[in-house]
Amino acid sequence: MDKNNIPKELFKPIERKEDTSEKISRPSRSFGQDARRTLLKNIPAMLSLFVLLAIVVFSIIGPGMNEYGYDDQDLSRAKMPPRVPGLENISWLGFDGTLTEKIEGTDVEDATEKAIMRFGNKPDFTDIEVVEQGNGTKGSAEVKATFHAYDAKGMDDTYFWLGTDGLGRDQWTRIWRGTRISLIIGIVAALIDLIIGVTYGGISGYFGGRVDSFMQRIIEILVGIPNLVVIFLMLIVLDPGITSIILALTITGWTGMARIVRGEVMKLKNQEFVLAAQTLGTPNRKIIAGHLLPNMTGIIIINTMFTVPGAIFFEAFLSFIGLGILPPEASLGSLIDLGFDSLRIYPYLLLYPAILISIIMIAFNILGDGLRDAFDPKMHK
């Protein structure tokens, strides 16, 4: 077709309007909306959030889901293996109410005798399976012994979902009770970081000069004192327990947050919006609370999320070495300590609290990484 002979009816003039000439094609989003959108797209972080919420809910309702108290002792039911209704017929899940161990001997008869003695000399309730056949004094034999603990004690209609410890206390109740204690310590540590660390770091960084120099020398002194030394000093005045751990965290746990906040404030206080507020005569406390803190929200939230698992691990370590939560009170660290002594015969006493504290630590770290990506403007698309 000749371009000079194109009919004019094919063309339509465009009406130009001033109110639509610079119309934005999509609605603008605030920084918070962008952060929420990025976090919701992060599948591992959202899964970790749901896992943590489920753990928090179970730490609240878990101890009341059966009739056993966390400190109810009964030696007649001591060290009963896990048994769950509906799962007791599936042996490989480990909830069938049996104890299994491989035992060696000079021959099959010797190994069988050792196995029966190991489980309370009750041969009628001990199944023996030969794993390796020996040849008398020149060799060795190995048998697999399976002890039916509930049948041996006449507890056919009794179920302990995660077993019992050496004093007959229900592990399900104690594990969720211990999780509650560990989470309380972690949340208290986060609150200490927010209240003391943010306030101290904000004042030090904003005023600078001699104020900053004096406040930073105090932090350096506190950082130079190991946490275990602080715990030992607390034990001189207080008994081991949650109070001494919280006091130790109050004395030294907030220094890291204070240093981070100080650095951010020193970077922001020379920005134009802060100088404009100072020129208009805005009080210092309003500048810190209204201008500086909102611009540090991301880094404060991220560091707070990493503070919680650190405090939980700190409590677990102290309880494991006998300086933290003491029986009959329970925490994940104290439960791991009690289970470690019976690891070979009763592995469930160590396995379940160790798995739970590992899940909590991993979930908090994954969620912290997700929040870091969400509050990083460079990650937004």
Beta strands, then each sheet from edge to edge (+ up, - down):
strand 1: 98-105
strand 2: 126-132
strand 3: 141-148
sheet 1: 1+ 3- 2+
end
